[in-house]
Amino acid sequence: MKSSASSILACVLAQALATPAALAQPQETTAMALTLSSPVFASGADIPARYTCEGDDISPPLAWSGLPAGTKSLVLIVDDPDAPDPAAPKMTWVHWVLYNIPPSASGLGEAVTALPAGTRAGLNDWKRPGYGGPCPPIGRHRYVHKLYALDTVLPDLGTPTKAALEARIAPHIIERTELVGTYQKGR
């Protein structure tokens, strides 16, 4: 009986010592933020040559997690804001455009050719669908891998450009994240 009374007393004391602000705060679980990563390069690090025009020019493996509630599809856009010269950029060069990636997918494998069911490809700046790796003419460029969680599945847009796709997704973005890799030609 004595230990039960001391437990109650300890509980009463803890509540009395708690600040009113702490007592008024509702207990919430924190949702995990949307993240994008690659096992072959860290954010801000060099992209291995294998994934560039100096290597096999294949897509790097990518993984994501923390999709927000209500995500119906994902969009992936990879571009280079430093073209043609990082010292005097004049344009953003588009390397990869994918849309309607299902939320059940947790990433894309290396050299992906079989996209998750329902995924559609847009046009890169070589005027073709699919991945085109880093191939900077001069200097070290940044390659921004942007992942968008949308509240909708888009209709079939054919092979849209990045600009056309960005216009369509703007009102549907729930959350966005990015992974930036860099590359400078070795030859």
N, C-alpha and C positions, 0 to 999 in steps of 0.2 A: 504494500500500500504506500510505503514511504517513497519508493522509486517512482511510482505513478504520480504522486503529488509533486515530486521534484521535476518530472517531465513537463507537467502542466505549468508549473511556475516558470520553467525555462522558456516555454513557448510564449507565455504572457509577457515575460521580460523582453523577449526578442521583438514582439510586436510593438511594445511600448517604446523601444529604442529605435525602431525603424522610422525613417523620416516620412512625413505625410506625402511627399512627392513620390517616394518609392512605393508606398502603399497604393497610390492612385494609378500607377502605371500598369496597364494590362500586360499580361504575359503573352508575348508573340513569338512564334517560331520564325526564324529568319530564313527567307528563301535563298537558295544558292544562286549567285549571279551567273549569268550566261558567260561561259568561257570557251575560248578557241585555242588549241595548242597543236603542236606537231612533235613527234618523237625525234625528228631529225634536225630541228633548229629551235632555239629558244627565242622568245620575243626580244627583238633588237639585235639578234645574232646573225651570223652569216648563213645563208641558204647554201647547202652543199652543191658543188658543181654538177653533180649527177642530175639535178632537177632543172638545169639551165641549158642554154644553147651550146654550151661548151661540154656538156655531158650527154646524158640520154634524153634530155628534154622531156622528162616524165613528171607528172604531178606528184608533189610530196604527200605523204600520208598526213591527214588532218583528223583531229578528234574534237568533239565539243560536249559540253555538259551544262547542266543548270538551266534547261529550257524553262522559260516562264510559263505559268498556267495560261491556258488558252492558245498555246502555239498550235497552229494548224499546218504551217509549212515554214521552210527555211530558204534563204537566199544566200548564195556565196558569190562575192565579187572580189577578184584579185586584180589590183592595178598598181601602177608605178607613177607616183606624182612628180618624179624627178626627170621626166623625159624632156628633151634628149640629153641634157647636161644638168647635173644637180646644182652646178654653180649658176645656171641661168635656165631654170625649167620653163618650158613653153606649153606643155600639155601633160595630161595624165594618160599614160598608155595602158590599155586594158588587156589583161592576160587571160582572164577566165571569168565566165558568167554562167551561173547555174541558178535555177529557180524551181520551186515546188519540190524541194527536198523534203521528204516526209519526216515528221518529228520522231518517228520510230528509229531513224538512222542516228547513230552516234558518231559518225565520222565518214571519211572517205579513205580508202586504201591507197597505197602507193601505185602510181601508174594506172589509176582507175580508168577502166574502159566501160565496165558494166555499172552504170549509175543506179542508185536505189530506185525502185519502182516508182514511176510518176515524175521523176526528176527530168527537167528539161534544160537544154543548154542554149545560151544566148551567143551572140557574136563577140569574139575578141577583136582587137585592132588589126589582126591579120585577115579580118573579114571571113573568119571561119569559126564554127562552134568548137568547143574543147579547150584544152589547156595549151598555152604557149609559155614556155619558161622564160626566166630572166635572160636578157641579152643586151645589156646596156652598152651603148656606143662609146661612152666615156664616163669615167668616175664611178663612185659607189652610189648605187641607187637603193631606195627603199621600196619594198614590195609589200603592200598593205592587203592582207587577207581579211575581208570584212564579212561577218556573219550576221544576218538579220533574222529574228524570229517574227513571224507574221501571224496575224489573227485570221488569216484566210488562205485558201488554196487559190492561186491565180488561174484564170482561164488559160487555154493554150494560146500563148502569144507568138507562136512560131519561134524564130531565133532573134529575139530582140537585142538591141544594143544596150549597153550599160545605161545610157541616158534614158532610153525608153522604159527600161525596167525600173530604174530608180523613181521615175515619175509615177509608175503604177503602184509601187510598194509604199510610197511615202505615207499615205493615210492608214496603212495597215501594220506599221512597225510597232511591235510591243517592246522589244529590246534589241540592242545591237552590241557587238563586241568586235575586237580586231586583234590580229596577230601580225606584227611587222617583222619581216626578215630583210636582210640586205645582201647585195651582191655587187662585185666588181670583177670584170673579166681578168683572167690571169694571163691571157695571151694578147 
